[in-house]
Amino acid sequence: MEPTLVNSFQEAREKLRKWREDHERKSEEVVSLWVSVVCNNENKLGDEKWMVLEQVVIASLDTHNYEIAGDAICELKARFPSSDRVRYLQVLRLHAMGKCEEALTALDQMITKDATNSAAHKRKIAILKSQGNIPDAIKGLVDYLSKFMSDQEAWSELCDLYLSEGEHTRAVFCAEELILHNPHNFFVYQRAGDIRYTMGGIDNIKIAFNYYNQALKLNDNSMRSLFGLFLAGSTLTANSKLPPPDKKDFAKSTAWAADEISQRYSKQGGGHEPVELMLEGAMSNLQITN
Amino acid sequence: MADDLVLDPDIRIYVFVPIVIITFLVGIIRHYVSMLLSSQKKVDIVQVQDSQVMIRARMLRENGKYLPEQSYQMRRAFFNDEETGYFKTQKRQAVQQNPMTDPSMMTEMLKGNLTNVLPMIVIGGWINWTFSGFVTTKVPFPLTLRFKPMLQRGVELQSLDASWVSSASWYFLNVFGLRSIYTLVLGENNAADQSRVMQDQMSGAAMSMPPDPKAAFKAEWEALECAKHIWVLKNSEKKLFS
């Protein structure tokens, strides 16, 4: 019995370390490992103990095991009584348990103590968002971004918040900010293309077309960009205000996109009815006519 | 004649190896002492803001060609506009780099000197005094006569080849040579790394921003003014089939 316990402790420790270093969030596995093996052998962890405890706190909050989280936080607080990092974990626990007011007060204190604590700022915005208070969350996030301008996670979040409020112009600003920081990632172009297409108007749809094109260049497996290209192209072709040579180019691209789409779908299987017809029918329902 | 010189093997046991061990151990002690003495670098929110702004402005310059004209101009105006632009309106104090006037930098310098330069001098002198009067080793490349007084302290022989060096120079060779071993033993960022410390002292106390934000802003402003915007994605519908 003893040797197998030791083995699994070592394995558990290795796994926890690997997940910590790879930033993987396997919360359920972490909690089960903790409960079954590691928690009885805490002292064997040595200096790694504190990092494992932190990992366990976050994992147990994810799986709603508040007692485990509370115990771990108590241990951490006993060892590091005035640490901001431990305070942050306490705030996480308060937020997870729904005690948002206390969490917000604690975060305000942390921010006054150290204005450069970006995690505290972001957690505050997350709490506001979870309370449904989107306008305040947006205000807080804009303020945060005026100080920490290169935080891509924040720009992405702001884009989502604006989209949920229907502010497309501002959302597209955030999306394009992300393009600046990640010009070789197809997804940022796809998102910006989606928003531009939704905004409507010839210029925006042209820009959306170009974005979808770039997204496809960077990743030609992206069905969404292909569909986007098709839609943008067909809207532009159908539009009467464009000069004919441009229209021809758009028409060519649209036809190519339609071909690609039907090819890929038929490769996937099915192939009962002519895919093109079905697609064209579906697509015409999605088109924006202006 | 110089090639025929054979050294007493006792030199190897009692001088050569002890100097290596002494240098190595002193380096490790220095590392732990500096870790104990080091203080947390407090970063100011304004400095963080400035460094982030610089990153964003640089991103705009480098990757602006992927954005349409209007978006690019909007952002450029944010930075460069005469009345409201960030680089124009943000006034920053020109940071005084004079160590005499800045007390916190003074203590940093003092600590740095104490942990690095002082032991080096003290131990170098002690080794020179203890192991004097004989040559320790021969460097594998030929040296000119100019190096003789420097490398052969205590051995005043006119005809001795300059490649034969005394123990003090072997000590200094060790100080710089054991750097990679420190990296192996102590991991990256170890404080026993002499040459890195000297580099730091030369480049100044640059924390997260170059010491003078005003100059950096001006440079960035100029760069943005000069940069022309060409939208690479324009007319991509033509390029799709060309």
Interface residues (C-beta under 8 A of the other chain):
Chain A: A115 T116 S146 K147 F148 M149 S150 D151 F173 E176 I179 L180 H181 P183 I207 F209 N210 Y211 N213 Q214 G233 D246 D249 F250 K252 S253 W256
Chain B: V43 D44 I45 V48 Q49 Q52 V53 I55 R56 M59 L60 N63 G64 Y66 L67 P68 S71 M74 R75 L233 K234 S236 E237 K238 L240 F241
